[in-house]
């Protein structure tokens, strides 16, 4: 199935539909001048884009005992998310959207351990021992540690003000 997915075709689909926005087309294959042999690739890529919310697919699945086919049963059109995807700046999604950063427990433990190893406030033995302990914590313990660190940071936000002033001065200069 992965050989059916084609980034170039996906971009062509979205670009073509963006020119028709806010309308769409009832025959995407004809619009893209695709032959019948290529239609399976078209359906796969349009379905993939629809599953990611970048377009509304006009293809409908028709199942029988013998086979599964897809028919044009409605209009295929690009969504706001699809238009934003085509923009170099991410469009309104980038401006209005919330950015979520996910770090798994192993990555977070490694980040913490590396910071501990760089600490100048501890002896070499203390740094090594503490870093190893953090690296060996189970995921649930890392999660609890992270929560406690965040609570501490919120409780001590005023301690960060000198750093904030320093960073702002550096970014302005």
C-alpha positions as CSV (number, residue, x, y, z in Angstrom):
1,X,0.0,0.0,0.0
2,X,2.8,2.4,0.8
3,X,3.9,2.3,-2.8
4,X,0.5,3.8,-3.7
5,X,1.2,6.9,-1.6
6,X,2.8,9.6,-3.8
7,X,3.8,13.0,-2.3
8,X,3.9,14.6,-5.7
9,X,0.4,13.4,-6.6
10,X,-0.8,14.6,-3.2
11,X,0.6,18.1,-3.8
12,X,-0.9,18.1,-7.3
13,X,-4.3,17.1,-5.9
14,X,-4.2,19.8,-3.2
15,X,-2.9,22.5,-5.6
16,X,-5.5,21.7,-8.2
17,X,-8.3,21.8,-5.6
18,X,-7.0,25.0,-4.1
19,X,-7.6,26.8,-7.4
20,X,-11.3,25.8,-7.3
21,X,-11.8,26.8,-3.6
22,X,-14.4,27.2,-2.1
23,X,-15.8,24.8,-4.8
24,X,-14.6,21.4,-5.8
25,X,-15.0,18.8,-8.4
26,X,-17.1,15.7,-9.0
27,X,-14.5,14.1,-11.2
28,X,-11.0,14.5,-9.8
29,X,-9.5,11.9,-12.1
30,X,-10.7,13.7,-15.2
31,X,-9.6,17.1,-13.8
32,X,-6.1,15.7,-13.3
33,X,-6.2,13.9,-16.6
34,X,-5.6,10.5,-15.0
35,X,-6.2,7.2,-16.9
36,X,-8.2,4.3,-15.4
37,X,-5.0,2.5,-14.4
38,X,-3.9,5.4,-12.3
39,X,-7.2,5.9,-10.6
40,X,-6.4,3.4,-7.8
41,X,-3.4,5.6,-6.9
42,X,-5.6,8.7,-7.0
43,X,-8.2,7.1,-4.7
44,X,-5.5,6.0,-2.3
45,X,-3.9,9.4,-2.1
46,X,-7.2,11.3,-1.9
47,X,-8.3,9.0,0.9
48,X,-5.1,9.5,2.7
49,X,-5.4,13.3,2.4
50,X,-9.0,13.1,3.6
51,X,-8.0,11.0,6.6
52,X,-5.6,13.8,7.6
53,X,-8.4,16.4,7.1
54,X,-6.8,18.2,4.1
55,X,-9.7,17.5,1.7
56,X,-13.2,16.2,1.6
57,X,-13.3,13.1,-0.6
58,X,-16.0,12.6,-3.2
59,X,-15.1,8.9,-3.4
60,X,-17.4,6.4,-1.8
61,X,-16.5,2.8,-1.1
62,X,-18.8,0.2,-2.7
63,X,-18.4,-3.3,-1.3
64,X,-19.8,-6.5,-2.7
65,X,-19.0,-10.1,-1.9
66,X,-16.5,-10.3,-4.8
67,X,-14.8,-6.9,-4.6
68,X,-14.3,-3.4,-3.2
69,X,-14.5,-0.4,-5.6
70,X,-14.7,3.3,-5.3
71,X,-17.1,5.6,-7.2
72,X,-17.4,9.3,-7.6
73,X,-20.4,10.0,-5.3
74,X,-19.9,13.6,-4.4
75,X,-17.7,16.6,-4.7
76,X,-14.0,16.5,-3.7
77,X,-12.8,19.8,-2.2
78,X,-9.9,21.1,-0.3
79,X,-10.4,22.1,3.4
80,X,-9.0,25.1,5.3
81,X,-6.4,22.7,6.7
82,X,-5.5,21.7,3.2
83,X,-5.1,25.3,2.1
84,X,-3.0,26.0,5.2
85,X,-0.8,23.0,4.4
86,X,0.0,24.5,1.0
87,X,1.1,27.8,2.6
88,X,4.8,28.1,3.4
89,X,3.9,29.8,6.6
90,X,1.4,27.2,7.7
91,X,-1.5,29.6,7.2
92,X,-4.0,30.4,9.9
93,X,-3.4,27.1,11.6
94,X,0.1,28.2,12.4
95,X,-1.1,31.5,13.8
96,X,-4.1,30.3,15.7
97,X,-3.1,26.8,16.5
98,X,-1.7,25.4,19.7
99,X,1.7,23.8,19.5
100,X,2.1,20.5,21.4
101,X,5.5,19.1,22.0
102,X,5.7,15.5,23.0
103,X,8.8,14.0,24.5
104,X,8.7,10.4,25.5
105,X,10.0,9.3,28.9
106,X,13.3,8.0,27.6
107,X,14.1,11.2,25.7
108,X,13.2,13.3,28.8
109,X,15.3,11.1,31.1
110,X,18.2,11.5,28.7
111,X,17.8,15.2,28.6
112,X,17.7,15.5,32.3
113,X,20.6,13.2,32.8
114,X,22.7,15.2,30.3
115,X,21.9,18.4,32.2
116,X,22.9,16.8,35.5
117,X,26.2,15.7,33.9
118,X,26.9,19.3,32.9
119,X,26.2,20.7,36.3
120,X,29.1,22.4,38.0
121,X,27.4,22.3,41.5
122,X,28.0,18.6,42.0
123,X,31.1,16.4,42.2
124,X,31.9,14.1,39.3
125,X,30.7,11.1,41.4
126,X,27.4,12.8,42.4
127,X,26.8,13.8,38.8
128,X,27.4,10.3,37.5
129,X,25.4,8.6,40.1
130,X,22.4,11.0,39.8
131,X,22.4,10.9,36.0
132,X,22.5,7.0,36.0
133,X,19.6,7.0,38.5
134,X,17.5,9.3,36.3
135,X,18.3,7.2,33.2
136,X,17.1,4.0,35.0
137,X,13.8,5.4,36.2
138,X,10.7,3.7,34.8
139,X,8.4,5.8,32.6
140,X,5.8,6.4,35.4
141,X,8.5,7.7,37.7
142,X,9.8,10.1,35.0
143,X,6.2,11.3,34.5
144,X,5.9,12.0,38.2
145,X,9.3,13.7,38.4
146,X,8.4,15.9,35.4
147,X,5.1,16.9,37.1
148,X,7.0,17.8,40.3
149,X,9.6,19.8,38.4
150,X,6.8,21.7,36.6
151,X,5.1,22.4,39.9
152,X,8.4,23.7,41.3
153,X,8.9,25.9,38.2
154,X,5.5,27.4,38.5
155,X,5.9,28.0,42.3
156,X,9.3,29.7,41.7
157,X,8.5,31.7,38.5
158,X,10.0,34.8,40.1
159,X,13.4,33.2,40.2
160,X,13.3,33.1,36.4
161,X,12.9,36.8,35.9
162,X,16.6,37.6,35.7
163,X,17.0,34.9,33.1
164,X,14.0,36.3,31.2
165,X,15.5,39.8,31.2
166,X,18.8,38.4,30.0
167,X,17.2,36.4,27.1
168,X,15.1,39.4,26.0
169,X,18.1,41.6,26.0
170,X,20.0,39.0,23.9
171,X,17.1,38.6,21.4
172,X,16.8,42.4,21.0
173,X,20.5,42.9,20.3
